[in-house]
Amino acid sequence: MVATAFRFEMQTLTRLFFAVAVFVLMTAAPFHAAEPIRYRLSFPEPQHRWMQVDATFPDVAQATLEVRMSRSSPGRYSLHDFAKNVYDVHALGKSGREVETTRPDPYGWNVTGHGGTVTVKYKVYGDRLDGTYLAVDTTHAHINMPAALMWAHGLDDRPATVAFEQPPGSNWQVATQLHRGSTPLEFTAPNLQYLMDSPAEFGPIAMRQFTVGPRTFRLALHHTGNDGDADAFAKDAEKIVRQEGAIYGEYPEYEPGSYTFLIDHLPYADGDGMEHRNSTVITSPTAAGRTQLYDTVAHEFFHCWNVERIRPKGLEPFDFDRANLTDSLWLAEGFTQYYGPLVLQRAGLADLPATTGMIAGLIRGVTLSSGRDVRSAVEMSRMAPFIDGGRAVDRTNWSRTVISYYGFGGAIALALDLSLRDRTDGRVSLDHYMRAMWQTYGKPGGSREGYVDRPYTIGDAEETLAAVSGDRAFAHDFFAKYIEGRDVADYGRLLARAGFTLRKREAGRAWLGDVRLQSRDGARVATLVAPNWPVYATGLEQDDEVREIDGQRINGDTDVSAVLGRHKPGDRIAITFVDRTGRAKTATIALAENPQLEVVPADSPTDAQKAFRDAWLGPKRNDD
Ligand SMILES: [Zn+2]
């Protein structure tokens, strides 16, 4: 433990030096920039998956320093309460002696009697490899800053330094959007917002790099593949980057001088992607194929414009103490969701069946789900703090009252893209709209790193559509119907322009609803029953046990299919079930036609349809 003691002494000396320097500066000049907050990250036992953090807050003017663990993380919309993995917390004052802390709430430590400098030392456990949490093991440390770093109220504008220490016997590298510091393992951030937005991968990294015009893009790969895999991946990522650049006409100015893809493609990774200002974290289990990885690359990179800089007002600035609320995730996430697969098609990384499958999926989600009867796209966005966290502990009825803003917004993007092309014979498209949002709100907004100067409102988004389409009435109508209202666009007519047919996949087939049965001690209903299913009117609900349909004993889903196969839409058949209170009931189901939809390319598209489709799905050049 000699090395540790020595470092501690050095730190104390450094602190002393700074204190003297600060005193000199304070007496010499009326203004002085406060010293940076210093973080030291070390990994004495990576096999046990915890990290040691020493955080030093110098120049503390407050009598009580309120030190916090974040409750939320940029890019996530729900609470994660990262304090839950923190333990062995000690606060030291300026003298280096431990001082007492009090706990104002579960997420904070209040430090008094510190003498102007506070050092907090703690351990944080992390074993989830994704875009939100901390993952430490013998192969790497994958660090999402809010999951790992304590910060202090009132010091948002302080710069920070982050120093990484090699685990015993390792020779790891760091990849991050943090600015380079004085050594290869030291980095800086200009303020809290930027620091928290800057994840880091510390491990054996395979680096690849390419440039497009004046911009540099880096791939920091932690994977089980070989050099050839890394080269191929970089080549394909470049295709995606070029196609997305063509949509906006230019790339943002990435503050550290480059944009970094932090990619963990490992057997024990969770499938995830998380956008940041100048980087993205992409994690994927090795079992998941390339396609999924590319889709995430396309989605996350699109965010370097849409959400990171073209940012809804509700997300700016990001609040680490509580969940932000925005009404615009249909645009921030939904439009991004639409563009990911579309760009893969344009880049030659997806084929037409994959793209029509994506389109059909978006249309199905917004057309067939009963959620739209309850909430508009704006209201779905406001559900994000609840649904983004995954499953609730208690049961919810979200499957019939919520449509994810990803799919809902994707369907709106599809409708808007096709409507604009339809109205202008292809002269104006959603690409123009995104470019206008970038020019008006994203591009002029970077006076302070980590902040967005001109976040937009829904009114701004509508105003931009009015300008791009040259038709205020169209813009107002579109927003009123499909974004703030609960109408569904005429996708069939719009897709016909591109030579695609939207049709019922199970035309003529009888349907009672998408009920799923669990065949264990009887045929128990394993899904919520939606109001727009024919069987809803019988009173059947989740957990009830279906006994007979149309006089036939029901033991599972195949029995239901067999009954439906003998009937046609409009037939009325009996159902007998026992509800979960034990009461038996017999009722009548009025069968409907199965509403399931599919999108198929027309047999022989016209030249006009082919031209429309090519302009939409074909590759773009930067000057298009
Ligand atoms: Zn996203």
Boltz pocket constraint, residues with backbone or C-beta under 6 A from the ligand:
constraints:
  - pocket:
      binder: B
      contacts: [[A, 273], [A, 275], [A, 299], [A, 303], [A, 332], [A, 333], [A, 336]]
      max_distance: 6.0
